[in-house]
Amino acid sequence: MKAVIVNEDHSLSWGEVDHPKIGDHEVLIRISATAINRADLMQRKGFYPPPPGASEIMGLECAGEIVEVGAGCTRFMSGDKVCALLAGGGYSQYASAHEGSVLPIPDGLSDEQAAALPEVFATAWLNLFIEAGLKAGDKTIIHAGGSGVGTTAIQLCKAFGASSFVTVGSKDKLRACIELGASGGFNRHDGSFLETAKTFAGESGVDVILDPVGAGYLSDNLSLLGLGGRLVLIGLMGGIKAELDLAQMMMKRARIIGSTLRTRPVTEKAVVMAQLEEKVWPKIVNQEIKPIIEAVFPITGIADAHDLVASDTTTGKVILTVDH
Ligand SMILES: NC(=O)c1ccc[n+]([C@@H]2O[C@H](COP(=O)([O-])OP(=O)(O)OC[C@H]3O[C@@H](n4cnc5c(N)ncnc54)[C@H](OP(=O)(O)O)[C@@H]3O)[C@@H](O)[C@H]2O)c1
């Protein structure tokens, strides 16, 4: 089969690789569409190796058709149209996935739209609702609001009764985030977001912050959290090391939660996927929540697609279609 190969100089080519094998609790998916995540850009440069046992091929999600099922699988059959969360291997014609990481494509969605769902919906759901315990009436701050994860988090907050304030990198992204349901936001290129975010936070502060930026935002994040507030750290785009005001953290009874999805055991991922299917898939079917797609490329145009994501100008996902 064919897959995207990372060459020694980090350039990309579409070439022959070994066909994946499936385990007892895995299915084999004939991929029709996959999608880019920020982590792929790091993996390509050699900074984010796949977890042990995962495919070396980039790609954390896919949509397509099941063509083989392992002996221990109980839910899916060959011919089922699905989308799946992968620990790797999505940039190819076929991928294996644990059955618990696979969901049916929500009614009414194309394969391209379905490929936009698994990674960012699992990330946003896991971190907002399972890790941070978000509930109706809560106030949230979503950093990188225009990202794949951000555009999903905004919609989930709105659909489940929480309000959100975003930081973004352009006026257009801010407008898009407000259309998706954010109450307000700030362009990070206009200086510090702190004062504008304080107006949103009010006296009581915010309940939850979803932060892929890290060090550069830590101090401001902590000062925006209210009593019992939760800061979920999901990325380090703005640095790794920072000073922490422990007194502020203690007096607010705040929690800082570090979280990664990819390296979690399949049993934990299955819990996230089951909750998505039960609580979110119906809202996608009734179009209350939608996949946000910036652009669609054939997978042979992967280098241009990566350049587009790296430009920081995208809102939502960049999709790759896969020919056979
Ligand atoms: N922990 C996990 O399990 C997990 C899972 C999935 C994703 N993530 C993380 O979540 C983040 C979003 O992922 P994605 O795939 O949705 O990303 P994406 O769609 O590629 O969007 C990333 C956006 O982040 C903003 N950004 C870039 N550098 C920044 C910086 N130094 N400071 C502030 N903002 C910056 C840019 O938007 P603006 O210019 O508009 O700000 C960029 O478009 C990434 O950091 C990713 O690693 C974590």
The ligand as an ORCA input file, in Angstrom:
! r2SCAN-3c Opt
* xyz 0 1
  N      -2.486     17.180     24.552
  C      -3.189     16.604     23.599
  O      -3.640     15.480     23.723
  C      -3.452     17.342     22.318
  C      -4.237     16.774     21.304
  C      -4.491     17.526     20.140
  C      -3.934     18.786     20.019
  N      -3.152     19.272     21.008
  C      -2.535     20.600     20.902
  O      -3.571     21.551     20.705
  C      -3.072     22.618     19.898
  C      -3.996     22.786     18.714
  O      -3.845     21.660     17.861
  P      -4.515     21.694     16.412
  O      -4.021     20.498     15.678
  O      -5.953     21.938     16.563
  O      -3.779     23.000     15.848
  P      -3.956     23.865     14.512
  O      -5.307     23.681     13.937
  O      -2.761     23.619     13.693
  O      -3.906     25.358     15.095
  C      -2.837     25.792     15.853
  C      -2.960     27.315     16.050
  O      -2.267     27.688     17.217
  C      -1.918     29.066     17.128
  N      -0.535     29.231     17.539
  C       0.579     28.812     16.889
  N       1.683     29.156     17.574
  C       1.246     29.806     18.684
  C       1.908     30.413     19.783
  N       3.245     30.408     19.890
  N       1.152     31.000     20.746
  C      -0.189     31.015     20.661
  N      -0.876     30.455     19.635
  C      -0.155     29.862     18.665
  C      -2.151     29.489     15.686
  O      -3.375     30.185     15.612
  P      -3.463     31.768     15.930
  O      -2.373     32.400     15.131
  O      -4.838     32.094     15.505
  O      -3.277     31.954     17.400
  C      -2.321     28.156     14.951
  O      -3.131     28.267     13.804
  C      -1.640     22.247     19.514
  O      -0.759     22.856     20.422
  C      -1.629     20.750     19.705
  O      -0.332     20.239     19.956
  C      -2.906     18.585     22.141
*
